[in-house]
């Protein structure tokens, strides 16, 4: 029985109102021949509906150049489902299951959902009408076949792409310094000048990525595809092997052909690597120097991060001029130890005070605050207090215990862990009161903030005392 007869039978049991019919069309690529097929689908269904006396066309929902394995990006499809939910039409017709969805679960889910809202779906080529009693079984079988075909197609495409990659065909878009046309890379001299400038500043002028990004932004040089230069953008350029003429492909891969979600390739699939693939913008020597510097700094930063996690002043040192927080800056000494100081974040990101290209004031030149000075000032401040030591110790412990009880991360710790922390705090208080310097949980609990106005005006505020102390740093 074909659909014409079938729907005349359904019509006999209904009133005289015409069925409102929606059409869904999709082509999976945007090639010219597929677009022609796309237009043909729409024309065919329009003519078919016009030939049915008891049907009227509601709307043609159409997605061009979109894969059918996932419905998230199909705007027309999702809008159609919403209209069906609102009761805007009674029936959907589409060419075949593979045009509707190549995911078995999606096919069953959406046809069930539509049926619950009184909307049937006719798959013309597959001879399935979801209003029939045996439609779901046939739909599951045909959807599984469509899904398997999609998987095989995905595997064939991936295999073909890898073979072409091995032949040197570039899969990707143009980038700063290179235009990609028909799978080949051509130097764009305007962008190449910027790339050479970045490597020169980093390798020979010993400038960091933050400073380079700021200088490029202030010089009015525009980045590619992003609004402004940043440390991350500079790092990507310094790490990109294409600039020295090499080509590494398959840096990302798609583990699931249904979701099409790309993931970074950490060895799950083989890379395709071709040395001296195209004309280079910078030499291998400069590229290797830049990446050696990055690797060295990366290792140092890991050590510094580990060290900084133990620190107690993070977020508690404020700039009295611009209001930014002070951030830790590290420098290795010749003996291998780490030298630590604090600097205004605005100064770190934007340098000294100046007007940027938009005329907005940026930057800060406030005092660098040495870590040793922070410890010494806290020690002197606490020692300057006049109090009954025993009473003070008791009150401090009570206040710290209360603060710990209200602290969410602390609440997750076991009683043994909490007691161990309190034990260390008691020892710290004893040592401080006895004249010893100590950098531990004690300072974290008692310090409110340190405000750096300048070298002659450093304010200290404690949480549990309604006083303020002001210090001046001695000029060397």
C-alpha positions as CSV (number, residue, x, y, z in Angstrom):
1,X,0.0,0.0,0.0
2,X,1.5,3.3,-0.9
3,X,1.2,6.6,1.0
4,X,-1.4,8.1,-1.2
5,X,-3.9,5.3,-0.4
6,X,-2.8,5.0,3.2
7,X,-3.6,8.6,4.0
8,X,-6.9,8.6,2.1
9,X,-7.9,5.8,4.5
10,X,-6.8,7.9,7.5
11,X,-8.8,10.8,6.1
12,X,-12.1,8.8,6.0
13,X,-12.1,8.8,9.8
14,X,-11.3,12.5,10.3
15,X,-13.2,15.7,9.8
16,X,-13.0,17.9,6.7
17,X,-10.1,20.0,7.9
18,X,-7.0,19.6,5.8
19,X,-3.8,18.1,7.3
20,X,-1.1,20.7,7.8
21,X,2.1,19.0,6.4
22,X,5.7,20.0,7.1
23,X,8.6,19.0,4.9
24,X,12.1,18.3,6.2
25,X,15.0,18.3,3.7
26,X,18.8,18.1,4.4
27,X,22.0,17.6,2.4
28,X,25.2,16.7,4.2
29,X,27.6,18.8,2.1
30,X,27.5,22.2,0.4
31,X,28.8,21.0,-3.0
32,X,26.9,22.3,-6.0
33,X,25.6,18.9,-7.0
34,X,24.2,18.4,-3.5
35,X,22.6,21.8,-3.5
36,X,20.9,20.9,-6.7
37,X,19.6,17.7,-5.0
38,X,18.5,19.9,-2.1
39,X,16.4,22.1,-4.4
40,X,15.0,19.1,-6.1
41,X,13.9,17.6,-2.8
42,X,12.0,20.8,-1.9
43,X,10.4,21.0,-5.4
44,X,9.3,17.4,-5.3
45,X,7.6,17.5,-1.9
46,X,5.9,20.8,-2.7
47,X,4.4,19.3,-5.9
48,X,3.4,16.1,-4.1
49,X,1.6,18.0,-1.3
50,X,-0.3,20.1,-3.9
51,X,-1.6,16.9,-5.5
52,X,-3.2,15.8,-2.2
53,X,-6.6,17.3,-1.8
54,X,-6.6,16.7,2.0
55,X,-3.1,18.1,2.6
56,X,-1.8,21.7,2.8
57,X,1.8,22.7,3.0
58,X,2.8,24.3,6.4
59,X,6.5,25.0,5.8
60,X,9.6,23.4,4.3
61,X,12.3,23.1,7.0
62,X,15.7,22.9,5.3
63,X,19.3,22.4,6.6
64,X,22.1,22.8,4.1
65,X,25.6,21.5,4.5
66,X,24.9,19.9,7.9
67,X,25.7,16.3,9.0
68,X,22.8,14.1,10.0
69,X,24.7,12.2,12.7
70,X,23.9,14.8,15.3
71,X,20.9,17.1,15.7
72,X,22.5,19.8,17.8
73,X,23.6,22.1,14.9
74,X,20.6,21.5,12.7
75,X,18.7,24.8,13.4
76,X,15.8,24.1,11.0
77,X,15.3,20.6,12.4
78,X,15.2,21.8,16.0
79,X,12.8,24.6,15.0
80,X,10.6,22.0,13.3
81,X,10.5,19.9,16.5
82,X,9.5,23.1,18.5
83,X,6.7,23.9,16.0
84,X,5.4,20.3,16.3
85,X,5.4,20.6,20.1
86,X,3.3,23.7,19.7
87,X,0.8,21.9,17.5
88,X,1.5,24.0,14.4
89,X,1.2,21.0,12.0
90,X,0.0,17.4,11.9
91,X,2.5,15.5,9.7
92,X,6.1,15.6,8.5
93,X,7.3,14.1,5.3
94,X,11.0,13.5,4.5
95,X,12.9,11.6,1.9
96,X,14.5,8.9,4.0
97,X,15.7,8.0,7.5
98,X,19.3,9.1,6.6
99,X,18.0,12.6,5.8
100,X,16.1,12.7,9.2
101,X,18.8,11.2,11.4
102,X,21.7,8.7,11.1
103,X,21.7,8.1,14.8
104,X,19.4,5.2,15.8
105,X,18.6,6.7,19.2
106,X,17.8,10.1,17.7
107,X,15.5,8.5,15.1
108,X,13.5,6.6,17.7
109,X,13.5,9.4,20.3
110,X,12.3,12.1,18.0
111,X,9.6,10.0,16.2
112,X,8.3,8.9,19.6
113,X,8.3,12.5,20.8
114,X,6.5,13.7,17.7
115,X,3.9,10.9,18.0
116,X,3.2,11.9,21.6
117,X,2.3,15.3,20.2
118,X,0.1,13.8,17.6
119,X,2.5,14.3,14.7
120,X,3.4,11.5,12.4
121,X,6.5,11.2,10.1
122,X,6.5,9.6,6.7
123,X,9.9,8.4,5.3
124,X,9.1,8.1,1.6
125,X,12.0,6.0,0.3
126,X,11.9,3.7,3.4
127,X,8.1,3.1,3.2
128,X,7.6,3.9,6.9
129,X,4.8,5.8,8.5
130,X,5.3,6.3,12.2
131,X,1.6,6.2,12.8
132,X,1.5,2.5,11.8
133,X,1.7,0.0,14.6
134,X,4.9,-1.8,13.4
135,X,6.7,1.4,12.4
136,X,9.1,1.5,15.4
137,X,10.6,-1.9,14.7
138,X,11.1,-1.1,11.0
139,X,12.4,2.3,12.0
140,X,15.0,0.8,14.4
141,X,16.2,-1.6,11.7
142,X,16.5,1.0,9.0
143,X,18.1,3.5,11.4
144,X,20.7,1.0,12.5
145,X,21.5,0.4,8.8
146,X,21.8,4.1,8.2
147,X,24.0,4.6,11.3
148,X,26.3,1.8,10.2
149,X,26.6,3.3,6.7
150,X,27.4,6.6,8.3
151,X,30.2,4.9,10.4
152,X,31.6,3.3,7.3
153,X,31.5,6.6,5.4
154,X,33.3,8.2,8.3
155,X,36.0,5.6,8.3
156,X,36.5,5.9,4.5
157,X,36.7,9.7,4.8
158,X,39.3,9.5,7.6
159,X,41.3,6.9,5.7
160,X,41.3,9.1,2.6
161,X,42.2,12.2,4.5
162,X,45.2,10.5,6.1
163,X,46.5,9.2,2.8
164,X,46.3,12.8,1.4
165,X,48.0,14.1,4.5
166,X,50.9,11.7,3.9
167,X,51.1,13.0,0.4
168,X,51.6,16.6,1.8
169,X,48.1,17.9,1.3
170,X,47.3,20.5,4.0
171,X,44.0,20.2,5.9
172,X,43.4,23.5,7.6
173,X,42.7,27.1,7.0
174,X,45.0,30.1,6.4
175,X,46.9,31.4,9.3
176,X,49.1,34.4,10.2
177,X,51.9,34.4,7.6
178,X,50.5,31.7,5.4
179,X,47.6,31.4,2.9
180,X,46.3,27.9,2.4
181,X,45.0,27.3,-1.1
182,X,44.0,23.9,-2.6
183,X,45.9,22.1,0.1
184,X,49.2,24.0,-0.3
185,X,50.8,26.7,1.9
186,X,51.9,30.1,0.4
187,X,53.7,32.8,2.4
188,X,51.7,35.9,3.1
189,X,54.5,38.5,3.4
190,X,52.4,40.9,5.4
191,X,51.6,38.3,8.1
192,X,55.1,36.8,7.8
193,X,56.7,40.2,8.9
194,X,54.6,40.0,12.1
195,X,55.7,36.4,12.8
196,X,59.4,37.3,12.3
197,X,58.9,40.3,14.7
198,X,57.4,38.0,17.4
199,X,60.2,35.5,17.2
200,X,62.8,38.3,17.2
201,X,61.3,40.0,20.3
202,X,61.1,36.7,22.1
203,X,64.5,35.1,21.2
204,X,66.8,38.2,20.8
205,X,65.1,40.9,22.9
206,X,64.3,38.4,25.7
207,X,60.7,39.7,26.0
208,X,58.0,37.7,27.5
209,X,54.7,36.8,25.8
210,X,52.7,39.3,27.9
211,X,55.0,42.2,26.8
212,X,55.1,41.1,23.2
213,X,51.2,41.0,23.1
214,X,51.0,44.4,24.7
215,X,53.5,46.0,22.3
216,X,51.8,44.5,19.2
217,X,48.4,45.8,20.5
218,X,49.8,49.3,21.2
219,X,51.5,49.4,17.8
220,X,48.1,48.9,16.1
221,X,49.0,45.5,14.6
222,X,45.9,43.4,14.3
223,X,45.9,39.7,15.1
224,X,44.2,37.1,12.9
225,X,40.7,35.8,13.9
226,X,40.9,37.2,17.4
227,X,40.0,40.7,18.7
228,X,43.3,41.4,20.6
229,X,46.8,39.9,21.2
230,X,47.2,37.8,24.3
231,X,49.9,35.7,25.8
232,X,48.1,32.6,24.6
233,X,48.1,33.8,21.0
234,X,51.8,34.5,21.1
235,X,52.5,31.1,22.6
236,X,50.6,29.4,19.8
237,X,52.7,31.2,17.2
238,X,56.0,30.3,19.0
239,X,55.0,26.7,19.3
240,X,53.7,26.3,15.7
241,X,56.2,24.2,13.7
242,X,54.7,25.4,10.4
243,X,56.7,28.6,10.7
244,X,60.0,26.7,10.3
245,X,58.7,24.8,7.3
246,X,57.6,21.6,9.0
247,X,54.1,20.1,8.9
248,X,52.4,18.1,11.7
249,X,48.8,17.0,11.1
250,X,46.2,15.1,13.0
251,X,46.8,17.2,16.1
252,X,43.1,16.6,16.8
253,X,41.0,13.6,16.1
254,X,37.3,12.7,16.2
255,X,36.7,9.6,18.4
256,X,33.0,9.5,17.9
257,X,31.5,9.8,14.4
258,X,28.1,10.5,15.9
259,X,29.0,13.5,18.0
260,X,31.7,14.9,15.7
261,X,33.4,16.2,18.8
262,X,37.1,16.9,18.2
263,X,39.7,16.2,20.9
264,X,43.4,16.9,21.2
265,X,45.5,13.9,20.0
266,X,47.8,12.8,22.8
267,X,48.9,9.7,21.0
268,X,45.5,8.1,20.5
269,X,46.2,8.3,16.7
270,X,49.4,8.6,14.7
271,X,50.6,12.0,13.7
272,X,51.4,12.8,10.1
273,X,54.8,14.6,10.2
274,X,56.6,16.0,7.1
275,X,59.9,17.9,7.5
276,X,60.7,20.8,5.3
277,X,57.2,20.6,3.7
278,X,56.9,24.2,2.6
279,X,58.9,27.5,2.5
280,X,59.7,28.6,6.0
281,X,59.2,32.0,7.6
282,X,61.8,31.6,10.3
283,X,64.8,29.2,10.5
284,X,64.8,25.9,12.4
285,X,67.6,27.4,14.6
286,X,65.4,30.3,15.7
287,X,62.4,28.1,16.2
288,X,64.4,25.6,18.3
289,X,65.8,28.5,20.4
290,X,62.4,29.9,21.1
291,X,61.0,26.5,22.1
292,X,64.0,25.7,24.3
293,X,63.4,29.0,26.2
294,X,59.7,28.1,26.5
295,X,60.5,24.6,27.8
296,X,63.0,26.1,30.3
297,X,60.5,28.6,31.6
298,X,57.8,26.0,31.7
299,X,59.9,23.7,34.0
300,X,60.8,26.7,36.2
301,X,57.1,27.7,36.4
302,X,56.1,24.2,37.6
303,X,58.6,24.5,40.4
304,X,57.4,28.0,41.2
305,X,53.8,27.0,41.2
306,X,54.5,24.2,43.6
307,X,56.3,26.7,45.8
308,X,53.6,29.3,45.6
309,X,50.9,27.0,46.6
310,X,52.4,27.0,50.1
311,X,52.2,30.8,50.3
312,X,49.9,32.8,52.5
313,X,49.7,36.2,50.9
314,X,48.0,35.3,47.6
315,X,45.1,37.7,47.0
316,X,45.8,39.7,50.2
317,X,48.2,42.3,48.8
318,X,46.4,45.2,47.0
319,X,47.6,48.1,44.9
320,X,46.6,51.4,46.5
321,X,46.8,53.2,43.2
322,X,44.8,51.2,40.7
323,X,43.0,48.7,43.0
324,X,44.5,45.5,41.4
325,X,45.8,42.6,43.3
326,X,49.5,42.0,43.6
327,X,50.7,38.7,42.0
328,X,53.8,36.7,42.7
329,X,56.8,37.0,40.4
330,X,59.6,34.6,40.5
331,X,63.3,34.7,39.5
332,X,65.9,32.0,40.0
333,X,69.1,32.9,41.7
334,X,72.5,31.7,40.7
335,X,72.6,29.2,43.6
336,X,69.3,27.6,42.3
337,X,67.0,29.0,44.9
338,X,63.9,31.0,43.9
339,X,63.6,34.7,44.5
340,X,60.1,35.9,45.1
341,X,58.5,39.4,44.9
342,X,55.0,40.8,44.4
343,X,53.9,43.1,41.7
344,X,50.7,44.9,40.7
345,X,48.8,42.8,38.1
346,X,47.9,45.9,36.1
347,X,51.6,46.6,35.8
348,X,52.3,43.0,34.8
349,X,49.7,43.0,32.0
350,X,50.0,46.6,30.7
351,X,53.4,47.9,31.9
352,X,53.9,51.5,33.0
353,X,51.0,54.1,32.9
354,X,50.1,55.1,29.4
355,X,47.2,55.7,27.1
356,X,46.4,52.8,24.8
357,X,45.2,53.1,21.2
358,X,41.6,53.8,22.4
359,X,42.8,56.7,24.6
360,X,42.1,54.7,27.8
361,X,44.6,54.9,30.6
362,X,46.3,51.6,31.3
363,X,49.3,50.3,33.3
364,X,50.7,51.0,36.7
365,X,54.1,51.9,38.1
366,X,53.5,51.1,41.8
367,X,56.2,49.7,44.1
368,X,57.4,46.1,43.8
369,X,57.0,44.4,47.2
370,X,59.6,41.9,48.2
371,X,58.4,38.7,49.9
372,X,61.0,39.1,52.7
373,X,59.6,42.5,53.4
374,X,56.0,41.2,53.7
375,X,57.1,38.6,56.2
376,X,59.1,41.1,58.2
377,X,56.3,43.7,58.3
378,X,53.8,41.1,59.5
379,X,56.1,39.9,62.2
380,X,56.9,43.5,63.4
381,X,53.2,44.4,63.3
382,X,52.2,41.4,65.4
383,X,55.0,41.9,67.9
384,X,54.0,45.6,68.4
385,X,50.7,44.6,69.9
386,X,50.4,44.9,73.7
387,X,48.4,42.1,75.1
388,X,48.2,39.4,77.7
389,X,49.8,36.5,75.9
390,X,47.9,33.7,77.5
391,X,44.5,35.4,77.0
392,X,45.5,36.4,73.4
393,X,46.5,32.8,72.6
394,X,43.2,31.5,73.9
395,X,41.1,34.2,72.0
396,X,43.1,33.6,68.8
397,X,42.5,29.9,68.9
398,X,38.8,30.4,69.5
399,X,38.5,32.8,66.6
400,X,40.5,30.6,64.3
401,X,38.4,27.6,65.2
402,X,35.2,29.5,64.4
403,X,36.6,30.6,61.1
404,X,37.6,27.0,60.3
405,X,34.1,25.8,61.1
406,X,32.6,28.3,58.7
407,X,35.1,27.6,56.0
408,X,33.4,25.2,53.3
409,X,36.7,23.5,52.2
410,X,37.6,23.0,55.9
411,X,34.2,21.4,56.6
412,X,35.1,18.6,54.2
413,X,38.2,17.6,56.2
414,X,38.1,14.9,58.8
415,X,38.3,15.7,62.5
416,X,41.9,14.3,62.6
417,X,42.9,16.7,59.7
418,X,41.3,19.6,61.5
419,X,43.0,18.8,64.8
420,X,46.4,18.5,63.0
421,X,45.9,22.0,61.4
422,X,45.0,23.5,64.8
423,X,48.0,21.9,66.4
424,X,50.2,23.5,63.8
425,X,48.5,26.9,64.4
426,X,49.0,26.6,68.2
427,X,52.7,25.9,67.6
428,X,52.9,28.9,65.2
429,X,51.3,31.2,67.8
430,X,53.7,30.0,70.5
431,X,56.7,30.6,68.3
432,X,55.5,34.0,67.2
433,X,54.8,35.1,70.8
434,X,58.2,33.8,71.8
435,X,59.9,36.0,69.3
436,X,60.3,33.6,66.3
437,X,59.3,34.4,62.8
438,X,56.8,32.0,61.2
439,X,55.1,31.8,57.8
440,X,52.2,29.3,58.2
441,X,48.4,29.0,58.6
442,X,48.6,31.6,61.4
443,X,49.2,34.6,59.0
444,X,46.5,33.3,56.6
445,X,43.9,33.4,59.4
446,X,44.8,36.7,60.9
447,X,45.8,38.9,57.9
448,X,43.1,40.9,56.2
449,X,45.1,42.8,53.6
450,X,48.3,44.7,52.8
451,X,47.7,47.9,50.8
452,X,50.7,49.2,48.8
453,X,50.3,52.9,48.1
454,X,54.0,53.5,47.6
455,X,57.3,52.7,49.3
456,X,56.6,55.2,52.0
457,X,53.0,54.1,52.7
458,X,52.3,50.4,53.2
459,X,49.1,49.7,55.2
460,X,48.6,46.6,57.2
461,X,45.1,45.4,58.4
462,X,44.4,42.4,60.6
463,X,41.0,40.7,60.7
464,X,40.6,40.7,64.5
465,X,41.9,44.1,65.4
466,X,40.2,47.5,64.6
467,X,43.6,49.1,63.9
468,X,45.8,50.0,60.9
469,X,49.6,50.0,60.8
470,X,51.6,52.1,58.2
471,X,55.2,51.2,57.3
472,X,57.8,52.8,55.0
473,X,60.4,50.8,53.2
474,X,64.0,51.9,53.7
475,X,65.6,53.0,50.5
476,X,68.8,51.2,49.7
